[in-house]
Amino acid sequence: MCSGAFDLGALVSPITSSTVGYTNSVIASCGSTFTTTAPESFYSIEVPNGYTLTIGLTASSYDSAHTLAYGTCGTLTEVICRDTEVINEVWTNTTGSTQTAYWIQDGWSSGSGTFTLAWELTPPPVVVASFDPTFICGQDGGDSVVITGSNFTGATSVQFNGIEVASFTIDSDTQITAVVPAGDTAGVITVAAEPSSNGSASSVDALIVNAFPVVNPITGAATALCMPNTLVLSSTSPGGTWSSSNEAVATVVGGTVTGVSEGAVTISYSVTDNGCTTVVTYDVDIYEPVVINSFTPSQTVVTGSDATFSVDATGSGLTYQWFATDGLDTFTLNDSFTILGDETYSGSTSSTLVIGSVPFDLGTFTFYCEVTGTSPCSPETTTPNSILSVGDTGIATDPADVTLCDGGSTTFTVVRSGEELEEDIEYRWEYDADGLENWISVVDGDLDGMTIADAETSVLSVSTITLVHNGYRFRAIVTGNANAATSNSATLTVNEGVSIATQPASALVCRIDTSANFSVTAAGDVTGIQWQSSPNGVDSWTNVDTGASLTVAVSASSPVGVTYYRAVVSGNAPCLPLNSDVVTLTIQQPTIEVTPSSATYCLPGDAVSLTASEPLLILGHLLQV
């Protein structure tokens, strides 16, 4: 049977053999045309999917017949059964998997004899069906092209218009991914594979190689931009689009670059032609402008002490240089330089200048700082010049800012320096109501609803302060025998206090499943309301809940008696919290008296009379005997 078939894969075609001595074990499907008692010999060969088997007799000494089939013993699928001696049978395996093919050498009637059997397995051809993309840009190589077709498993070579690719990957028997070689020109794609019936195959269509468009470089007036200025870039090549590598740093519209934040950005100009894009770039540095936020407008110091001037600025790459001028000459300061010979300088190239051991004659000078950023940002100068007042009277301690609650009172205190006697010192206070440096002298009495006292002393008293006075500023002017010194200003911040518009009310309930509700209405700058309970209404207060209302659950198991409650309303410091009225929650158990309390009744006999109090309606609940 077929299980004992000779393996042609282990033999060399052709072979000469004989059926003499074999037995008859099968009946051929085409045996109706002849008597099938002749002996058979069986041959097998493995046919991979896609391969073509050509097999047949080249010579026969007897009247023979044959059958070609494939599959497994017992379930063979017949390809051909023929009563012809010398003929080739051709079968291509299209089953999708490797099959075992069987050649059954049979004979006419009971005849047997010798024969010569030849066979050949032909692999499928290489087929290049298509590729994607259908075009590439330029001849630099490096692009990936996906080739589809068949019989790629044994691929040994891939060429683009005769040039071997840099590399390729066999994705499957039907797909190859190849890297385009440098120098490639338009032409067909060829794949060589072993084994194959044709060795190699080429695509019908040619891979198109388009040239990159020529784009002229970007030109501009500068490579740096200081915000909020803009930079105009251009290219003489038409039809392109502009883009920014980081729009959080800079944007570009029509070639105009606008800075957004400090940093480096690459501006690109792209031109696309025939699907190929050329990009030219232009690097731009974006810088923050120099902005002076504040500086020390003046300093009043005692002779021989130190004076400090500071500037607060923002910008990119800031550097500082301080100058001094007497109105005629201007001096560039440095830390090893002295104008009058007695003073010292430190921080001449920083944001803070310290003048040490200030002599009296330096009081005729003013000072300013030039703040320089990264080019092309322009430098900025503190304006007007800072004034230095030198004398024996100075400000040792400036009045401090005060924050209080409306309706409160406070004091502002200035501490002077100098050697003069206190009786030789004159104090004067000024106020600014709108923050616009509109300073007006303060006198005792009414000031916009506030009450002022001690306006000619070092301690200014202010009372009856309300919300309308929020933001008022006060400063002191201290005048000695030789000079006057003005303190820095102190700001009055007024916070709105809290009040209670509607107080909570006490509640009386029966000891049943119900609830008692308390509420409070608060006014002012309220930050929170805390409810508390107490067993006696005096102390031992415990937090129970928050919010404008409080709900207390009552049940049949709640204890009978009185519990005290209050709401604590809080505001912004330093405004103190405010307690509401103390209210009570009374839980009671009603009683009913029955008289007499007991009686004896005989049956039969006179009726017994019992008297009870009338039905009670307590808090909406009807109680009866």
KOLPA-152795 format. One record per residue (C-alpha): x, z, y; residue in one letter. Coordinates in steps of 0.2 Angstrom, whole numbers, plus 5000, padded with zeros to 4 digits. Layout:
BEGIN
XZYA
...
***
This chain:
BEGIN
500050005000M
500550005019C
501350175017S
502750095007G
502949955019A
504749885022F
505249925040D
505749765048L
506549865062G
507849915050A
508149735045L
508849585052V
507749425054S
507549325044P
507449395027I
507149305010T
506149404997S
504949384983S
503249454978T
503649434960V
503449594951G
502249674964Y
500449714961T
498849664969N
498249804979S
497149734993V
495949604996I
496249495011A
494849475023S
495049285022C
495049295003G
493349205002S
494349045002T
495449084988F
495649204973T
496549354979T
497349424963T
499049384968A
500349524971P
500749574989E
502249644998S
502049745014F
503149745030Y
502949855046S
503749855063I
503449955079E
502849855094V
502949945111P
501549925123N
501649755132G
502849685119Y
502449515110T
502749505091L
503049325084T
503149335065I
502949205051G
503649115036L
504948985038T
504948945019A
503948975004S
504048934985S
502248964981Y
500548944988D
500449094999S
499249185011A
499549325024H
498749455035T
499349525052L
498649695057A
499049855067Y
498650035067G
498850175054T
498550155035C
496650165031G
496150115049T
497049955052L
496449825065T
496649655059E
497449525070V
497449365059I
497149325041C
497749145036R
498049045020D
499448945027T
501248955022E
502448905036V
501748965052I
502149085066N
500849215071E
500949285089V
500249455095W
500449545111T
500149735111N
498949765125T
498249935118T
499150045131G
500250125118S
501550085105T
500750015089Q
501349995071T
501049815065A
500949765047Y
501349595038W
500449585021I
501249445011Q
499949384999D
499649224988G
498349104981W
497549144965S
498849244955S
500349154961G
501949234967S
503649174972G
504949184985T
504849165004F
505849185020T
505049295034L
505649285052A
505149395067W
505549425085E
504949565097L
504949495115T
504849625129P
503649595144P
504249515159P
504749595176V
503349565188V
503549595207V
501749595213A
501849665231S
502749785243F
502349895257D
502749895272P
502749705273T
504049705287F
505449815294I
506249835311C
508049785314G
509549765302Q
510149945302D
509349985285G
508750155279G
506950115278D
505950145262S
504950005254V
503750035240V
503749895227I
502349875215T
502249775199G
502649795181S
503949835168N
505049935180F
505550065168T
507249985164G
507549925181A
509449905184T
509549815201S
508449795217V
508949665230Q
508249615247F
508649435250N
510149445238G
510849605246I
510949755234E
509949905240V
510750065245A
509750165232S
508150155223F
507050265213T
505950215198I
504350305202D
503450235187S
503350085176D
502350005190T
503150065206Q
504950075213I
505450155230T
506950065237A
508050105253V
508249945263V
510149895264P
511049875281A
511149695286G
509549635277D
508749475283T
507049405279A
506849355261G
506049395244V
506349565235I
507049545217T
507049675203V
508049655187A
507649765172A
508149775154E
507349745142P
506249615149S
505849435144S
506349365160N
507849475166G
507249485184S
505849435195A
505549405214S
504149435225S
503049285231V
503149345249D
504649375259A
505049545268L
504949505286I
506349585297V
505849595315N
507049625329A
506949785340F
506449745357P
507749755370V
507349895383V
508349915398N
509050095402P
508050225412I
508750245430T
508450385442G
509150465458A
509650625449A
509750715432T
509150885439A
507450935447L
507051085457C
505251135457M
504051095464P
504850925469N
504650775457T
505950645451L
505450465449V
506250375434L
506050185430S
506550045418S
506449865422T
505749825404S
503849805406P
502549865394G
503250035389G
502550215388T
503250375395W
503350545386S
504150715387S
505050805373S
504250975380N
502850965391E
502951155394A
504551115403V
504150955412A
502750815411T
502950635415V
501650515421V
502150335425G
503950385426G
503650525439T
504350685431V
503550855437T
504351015432G
503351155424V
504651285419S
506451305419E
507351215405G
508051055398A
506950905394V
507150735387T
506150595395I
505750445384S
505250265388Y
504550175372S
504249985371V
503449915355T
503449735350D
502949665333N
502749835326G
504549885331C
504850015344T
506450045355T
506550205364V
507750245378V
507950425385T
508450515400Y
508950695400D
508350805415V
508650985419D
507251085427I
507651225439Y
506651365447E
506751355466P
507451505476V
506051615482V
506451775492I
505051905487N
505652045498S
507152125507F
507652275516T
507052245534P
508052385542S
509152545539Q
509352695550T
510852805545V
511852945551V
513552905557T
514752915543G
513452895529S
513052745518D
511852605522A
511052495508T
510252325510F
509352245495S
508552075492V
507352035478D
507351845474A
506851735459T
507551565454G
508851475443S
510651525443G
510551645458L
512051695468T
512151805483Y
513251805499Q
512951935513W
513351905531F
513552015547A
513351965565T
513452045582D
512551895590G
514151815595L
515151805579D
514651795561T
515651875547F
515651825528T
515751995519L
516752035504N
517152195496D
518952195502S
518452155520F
518152265535T
517452225552I
517852385562L
519152455551G
518252615546D
516852545535E
516852485517T
515752355508Y
515252335490S
514052215482G
514452075495S
514051945482T
512652035474S
510752075477S
511252245484T
512452275499L
513152445501V
514052485517I
515052645516G
515552765530S
514552675543V
515352695560P
514252715576F
514852545583D
514152455568L
512452485574G
512552335585T
512652215570F
511252145560T
511452085542F
510651945531Y
510951875514C
511051695508E
510351665491V
510851505482T
510151435466G
510651295455T
510851125463S
509751035469P
508751185473C
509051235492S
509751405497P
508651525506E
509051665519T
508251825522T
507451815539T
507351895551P
509051985550N
509052165544S
509352285557I
510552435555L
510252585566S
511652705567V
511552885574G
511453065570D
509653055566T
509152975550G
507852985536I
508353085522A
506753085512T
505352955515D
503553005514P
502852975496A
501352875491D
499752985487V
498352945475T
496753055477L
494953065474C
493653015488D
493253165498G
494953245496G
496353285508S
498253275507T
499853285517T
501253155521F
503053235523T
504553165530V
506253245529V
507553195542R
509453205542S
510653235556G
511453375565E
510253395579E
509253555581L
507453545576E
506853585593E
507753425599D
506853315586I
505253225590E
504053175576Y
502753035578R
501652955564W
500952785563E
499652705552Y
499252525546D
497452495540A
497552315534D
499352285527G
499752165540L
501052275549E
499852315563N
500552495566W
499552605577I
500052785583S
499152925575V
498453075585V
497553235580D
495653215578G
494653075570D
495452915563L
494152795556D
493252945548G
494753035542M
495253205551T
497053205557I
498053365560A
499953395564D
500253215570A
501753275580E
502653375565T
503553325550S
502053355539V
500453255543L
498853325537S
497453205532V
495653265526S
493853195524T
494553045515I
493352915508T
493452755498L
493552655514V
495252725518H
495952655502N
497652555505G
497952645522Y
499852665525R
500752795535F
502552805542R
503552925552A
504652895567I
505953035570V
506753035587T
508353135590G
509453145605N
510352985602A
509252875591N
507552855582A
507352825564A
505852755556T
505352805538S
504752685525N
502852685523S
501852785511A
500252715504T
498552805502L
497652765486T
495852825485V
494952825469N
493052845468E
492453015461G
490953035449V
489253115452S
487653145442I
486153055448A
484953115434T
485253285425Q
484753305407P
483153405403A
482953535389S
481953505374A
480753605362L
480353545345V
479653605328C
480753625313R
480153465305I
481053295302D
481153235320T
482453215334S
482853275351A
483453165365N
484553205380F
485153085393S
486153085409V
486352955423T
488052955431A
488752865446A
490452825453G
491952755444D
491452825427V
492752805413T
491752905400G
490353035396I
490653165383Q
489253275376W
489653455371Q
488653595362S
488853785363S
488053925354P
487854025370N
487953905385G
489553995392V
490953955381D
491453885363S
490953715369W
491253575355T
491253385357N
489753305348V
489553125354D
489953005369T
488852895380G
487452905392A
486252975379S
486253095365L
485153105350T
485053265340V
484253255322A
483153395317V
482453425299S
481453555290A
483053645285S
483753655303S
483953835309P
482653905321V
483353955338G
484253885354V
485753775355T
486553735372Y
487053555378Y
487953475392R
488753315397A
490553295404V
490753145415V
492553085418S
493252975431G
494952905436N
496353035439A
496553125450P
494653135451C
494053285441L
492753275427P
491053335432L
489853445420N
488053415420S
486753555420D
486753655404V
485153615394V
484353695378T
483753625362L
482453755355T
481853735337I
480353845333Q
479353885317Q
477453915322P
476554065313T
474654085309I
473854255308E
472454285295V
471354445296T
471154545285P
472754515276S
471954535259S
470154565252A
469354605235T
467854495229Y
466754535215C
465654395207L
464254405210P
464354485226G
464354465245D
465554345252A
467154395260V
467454345278S
469254295283L
469754255301T
471254145306A
471854095323S
471253925329E
472153765324P
473753745334L
474353585342L
476253615345I
477353465351L
476153345344G
475953425327H
474253495321L
474453655311L
472953725302Q
472653865288V
***
